[in-house]
Amino acid sequence: MLIQMKVAGLTIDPLTNTPIVILKDLAESKALPIWIGLFEASAIATELEKIEFSRPMTHDLLKQVIKGLDVSVTMIEINDLRDNTFFAVIHLLKEGTSIKIDSRPSDAIALALRADAPIFVDEKVIEKSRNIDFDKKYVNADDLKKDKLKEFLENLSPDAFGKYKM
């Protein structure tokens, strides 16, 4: 089953200083943290803040190409989690024909924000995310403080998202 979610904000992993985008369902009863790259976090943050540049950035360019081809983004779907890696699909519509494009979740989210398209997450992904193997997520597993990170993620408050909260 697909669950509609929204970007609740961006934060930083306290152990690795890696950006995390936080998705929450519309009832705000379920949350999904996804570790993303710095450039993708910047693309999401600039759209959340409605910052405009004199020249289009990559996701803005993609949005304009899609629009120029008379295609619409109907939704994005985060549809799998395998080996600690999230997978997503961008759903496009062209003259009544549905097109699915494989994507990294961070790129799909950045595009969805620009296209005002809904974000959906497969319920199985939320379940699998509870079992992410943090030992594989970090280069030096000996330095990993699983309890600290788990506690950090479980206790995230809206204030933790800084200026990027919605």
N, C-alpha and C positions, 0 to 999 in steps of 0.2 A: 504494500500500500504506500502511496506517495503522501508525504506530509509537506504542506506549504510552509516555507520558512522565510525569514527576513534576516538581513544583516543587522545584528545587534551592535556590532562594533569591532574594533581591532584592538589587540593588546599584544604584549610581548611575552614570550616564554621566559620565565625568570632564570632558567638554567642555561639556555643557549642563546638568548637574545634574538630568537627567531620570531618573526611576526606570526600571529595567529588571528584568523578571521573567525568570529563567533557568530554562528547562525542560531536563531531561536525560532521555534514554531510560533504561530500567531497567538496562541494562548499563553506563550512564554512558560510552558511547562517542560519543554525539552530543549536542550542546547547541544550544539555540535561544534567543537573546536576543530579547525583545520589549519595545520601549519602550512604557511605559504612563503614564497620568496619576497625579498625586499621590494623588488620592482612591482610585483603584483599587488603587494600591500599599498604601495604608493598609488597605483592605478585605482584601487578601491577607495583609498582615502581621498584622493582628489575629486572623485565623483561624489562621495558622501558630503564633502565640503563645497561642492559645486564650483571648484576652481577651474577657470578656463585659461587655456594657453593660447598664444598667438597662432600656433601651428598645431595640428592634431597629433595627439599621442597615439600609440599603437591601437588601443581599444576604441578610441574615438574614430580613428581611420577605419577600423573594421566595421564599426556601426555605420559609417557613411558609405562604405562599399556595399554592405547589405542593403541599405536603404536605396542606393543607386541602382541596384539590380532588382528593385521592386520585390524584395523579400522581407519578411518580418520574423522577428524572434518571438516565438509564441511562449517559450518557457525554457528554463534550464533545469536539468535533473542531475543530481548527484546520486549515481546509481550503484556504486560498488566501492568496496574497501578491501583491497587485497595486499598482503605483505606490507601493511602500514602505509599504503598509497591509496588515496582517494581517486575515483574516476567520475567523470561527468559527461553529459551529452547536452549539446545545444540543439533545441528543436526549432527548426525554421519552417516557414510556410511560403511557398511560391506558387501562385495561381492554383491554389487548392491542393497542391502536392506537398506532402510532409517530407522534410529532409532532416536527418539526424547527423550531427557532426561530433565526433569524439573530441573531448577537450579536457584540459586540466580544470579542476574546480575553480581555482583562483581566476583564470581567464574567463570562464563561463560566468562567474559572479560579477566580474568587472563589466562584462558585456551586458548582462541582465540589468545591472543598475543603470547603464546608459540607455538601454532600450525599454526601460520600464516593464521588463518581463518578469513574471513570477519565478521564484526559486523553489524547487521541490527537492526533497530528499527522500530516498527510499527508506522505509522504516527499518529494513535489515541493516542499512548502513549505520543508523543510529545505534542499533543493538551491537553491531560489530565494533563500533568505535569505543565502546566501554571496555573492550578487551585489547586495545592497542598495546603491542609489545614495546614498551618504552625502552627496553634494553637495546633493541635494534634501531631506535630512533636517535640514539646518541652515539657519538664516536667512542667516548670513554664511558662505558656502562658503570665502571666502578665509581665514578663521580655522581652518578644519577641518584637522586633522592626521590624515589617513586612517591613516597607518602607526601613529601612537600609539594610536588607537582600536582598530584591528584587533589590534595587539599586546596591548592591554589585555583585549579580549574573548577572545582565544585563550589567554591565560595566566591567566585567572581561576582562583583556587584556592578550595577550600571556605572558607578563612579570610576571603576577600574578602566573603563574604555576611554577616558580622557575626552579630548575634543571630538572623537569620532563616534560617540554614542548617537543613537537615533531616537 
